[in-house]
Amino acid sequence: MVHVARVTCAALAAVCLLAPAAADAALPKAHPPKRTVAGVKVSWPVKAKATLKPGAKLKVRVQSKRRSSKLALVRVNARGRAIKTIKRKTLRSGTWTVKLPATSNVTYALQLTIAGKRYSSWITASKSASKLTSPNATSPRGGSGPGSSSTPGAPGSTPSTPGAPGGGPPQLPPNLPPTTVPVCNVAVIVDTPVLDPGTQVAYIVFNAALKTITTGNARWERQQPDGSWTLQAPLNVEQRPLEPGEAAPRYVGFPAPLEPGNYRLTEDVSFAAGSCGASAMTAPVSAGPFVVG
């Protein structure tokens, strides 16, 4: 009976993949990598499971002087068994970028193999996805900041979180994109100068302040002729606290159609007393402008 069931699922693999909820229930436990694996620093874009729109980009960064890492995106069936390798790469240090195929309701395994041991996360491609369902990813300490896969521009990735020399307080990554406008050592970072309307955008909120902050209420804003900014489109993001040195990866849509002009991505950040002034306060933190047209 068990043998027949397995044959049936294999024969109907395409049908199984059209039911992501059922597939997710049958998937084995995921094993995403930690920040450091066998001496290799890893920046990993998702935790155990994530749901992304088809066509979403993921970036993985590895850093090692002597050990190679094998990376792969593999399409899997309802039980997590490999059907097709979408892309693979072996490298010692660098950034690997992979784009999900255009097919919806399909499950993939994002895999990393180091020293013979495999680590992986499950990713479901769904047209209904608006952001990462598991927006907490690993990022190496002491990374190189933007330009590394841990900084957006690297859609779906998270930034490195370097501390001050000697284990001091957290610091914003160096060489931030010109669109980054930090407020009280908190930054919304989008590491790309051009955004296309109708596409998905990965970014992070990075807390280099000395106290915990709370993020949320994200939105796209459009600049008016007098220089002021008005609401263009609200965004559905998770409101969450961020401890000092922590980053919150986000994944949102850039609306379309859009009139030509300047746009920016903004989140409201709540600061504790003494973190951004004597009193507690909420302030907008933005990335932009991004020029359309």
N, C-alpha and C positions, 0 to 999 in steps of 0.2 A: 504493500500500500504506500509506504514511504517512497519507494523507488518510482512508482507511477506518478506520484505527486510532483516529484522533482522533474521528471521528464515533461510533464504537462506545463510546468512553469517555464521551463527552458523553451518549449515550443511556442509558448505565448508570451515571450519576454517583452515584446512591444506592447502588448495589452497590459502587462504588469506595470510597465513604466508609466502608463497613463493614469495611474492611481497613486500619487505621491504620498497620500496619507497612509495608505495600506503598506506601501513600500517602506516608509519611514518606520512603521511599527515592527517590520521584520528585519530591519538592518541591524547588523552586529554593532556592538558598542564602538564608538569612535575613539581614537587615541591621538588627539592633536599634540604636537610637540611642545615642550617647555621652551623658555627663552634660551636655554643653553642645552645642547644635546651632544654628549661625547666631545666636548670642547668646541662645538660649532655654535655660534650665535645665530638665532633664528628669529626672523620677523614673519609671523604667520597671520594671514588676514582674517581668519574666522576661528571660532572655538569648535566645539564638537559638531554642531549642525548649523546650517544657514540656508536661507531661501533667498535667491537672487533672481532678477529678471534675466531672460535669455540675452546673450550678448554682453553681459557684465564682465568687467575685467578684474582679475585678481593678480596681485603681485606678492611674491615671496622673496625675501632677502636672506642670504646665508653669508656668514663671515667666518673664515677659517684659514689658517696658515698652512695646514698640512692635510686636512681630511676633506674628501669630496662628498658632495650631497647629490642624491638622485631625486629629481622632482618629476611628478607626472600628474596629469588630469586624466581620469579614466571614467568612461561611462560604465555604469553598473546596472544590474537588474534589481529586482525587488529584494533579493537576499544579499545584496552587496557584492555579487560576483561580477568580475570584469567582463564586459562585452566588447569594448573598443577603447584603445588608447587615443585620446584626443591630441595630446602633446606631451613630450618628455624632454628633459634636459639634465645633464650632469655638469656641475660646476663646483668650484672650491669657494670662491667668494664672488658675490655679485647679486643682481636682481633678475628674477625670472618672471615674465609676464605671460599670462594665459587668458584667453577670452572664451567665455562659455559659448557654445554653438547657439544658433537661433531657435532651436527646438524647445518647446515648452513642455512642462510636466515630465521632466527627465531628471534622473538622479546621477550625480557624479561623485567620485572619490578624489579629493585633492591629497596627494600622497608625497611623503618625504621619507627617503631611506638613507640612514646614516649608520655606518659601521654594521651593516647587515640587519639593522632593526628598522621596521617600517612604522611610520606615524601617519595618521590620516584624519580628515574631516569629511563629513557628508554634506554635499551641496545639492539642493533641489532647485531646478530652473522652473520658474513659474511667472507667467505674465502678470499675475495679480500682486507680485512682490513689490513693495515700495521701498524696502530697506533691508539691511541684514537683520534676520530674526535673532541672531546671537552676536551682538555687536561688540563682544569682548575678545580681543585677539592678543596673541603674545607679541612682544617686541623686545629686542635685545637691549640691554643696558649699555650705555656708552657707544651707541651707534653713531653713524655719520650724519644723521638728521636728514632734511629734505634732500632728495636725490637718492636716498636709500629707499628701499621699498617700504620702509616704515612711514614715509611721509606721503600724503596724498599727492597725487599726480600719478600716483600709484593707487588707482581706484581699488577700493576694497582693502586697502592696507592700513597699517597703523604706524605711528612714528616711533623712532627710538626715543628713549627718555633719559638722556644723559644727566647725571648729577654733577654738582660742582666738584672740582678736584678735592680729593680727601674725603669723599662721601658727604659733601655739603648739601645745601638745599637744591631742589630740582631747578633746572634751567630750560628755557625754550631751546629747541634745536637750533644750531647755527645755520646761517645762509637761508633764512626763511624766504619763501616766494614773495615777490614784490606786492602781491595782492593781500598779504597778511598784515592785519592792523591789530597788534596785541593791546589788550586793556588790562592793566594791573597784573601782568605776567600770565594772562590767559589768552589763547589764540585759537581762532578758527582757521585751519590751514587747508587750502586747496592748491595742490602743486601743479597747476596747469594754467597758462595765461589765457586760453581760449576755451569757451564752452559752447557747444552746439545745442540749440533749442531742441527739445524732445529726447535728449539723451539722459543717461544716468550719470550721477556725479558722486564720487566718493570723497569724503573729507573727514577731518578729525577735529574735535575740541580738545585742546591740550592744556592741562592745569600745571603751570609752574609757579603758582602762588604758594604761600606758606601755610594756607589753611584750605579745608575742604570747600568746594564750591558746588552749586547745583546748576545744571544746564537744562535747556528745553526751550519751547516756544520758538521753533526755527521757522524761517520764512525767506522767500526771495523778495527783494525790494528793488524798485526802479527809481533812478535819479530824475528829479524834475528840473526844468530849466533854471529855477532859482537855487539849485544845489541841494535842496532837501530830498529826502528819500521817502517813498510811499510804498505801501504793501502791494506786491504783485501776486504772490501766491503763498498761502500757509503750507507748512510741511508737517507731516506726521512723524515725529521723532520721539524717542523715549526720554522722558524727564528723569534724570539720574544724578546722584552725587558723584563727584570726582575728587579723590584724595590728591594731595600734592604729588606731582610726578606722574599722574595717571592720565591716559588718553581715552577718549570715547570715539570709536570709529562710527561714521554715519554713511548712509547710502540713500540718496534721494534723487528725484527726477528734476530736470531743468525744464520748465514748462514750454509749450509751443502751441500755436505760433506766438511770436513776440515781436513787438514793434522795435525798430532800431533804437539803440540807446545804451545807457550804462546800467548794469545790474549788479547787485551784491547779495551774498548769502549771510544771513544774520541769525544769531542765537542769543537769547536773553540769558545772562549769567547772574546768579545770586551769590553775592560775596558776604562772608561773615564779617562782623565788626573787627576792624584792625587789619583786614586783608586788602581792602581797596578804599581806605579812609577810616575815620574814627568810628563811624556807624555802619551797621549792615545796610547793604544797598543792592539793587538789581540794575545791571547796565547791559546794553547791547554790545555784542562783540561780532565783528564782521570780517568777511574776506571779499575783496573786490577793489575797484570795479572790474566787471567783465563786460567787454564791448560786444554788442550784437548789431550786426548790420554794418 
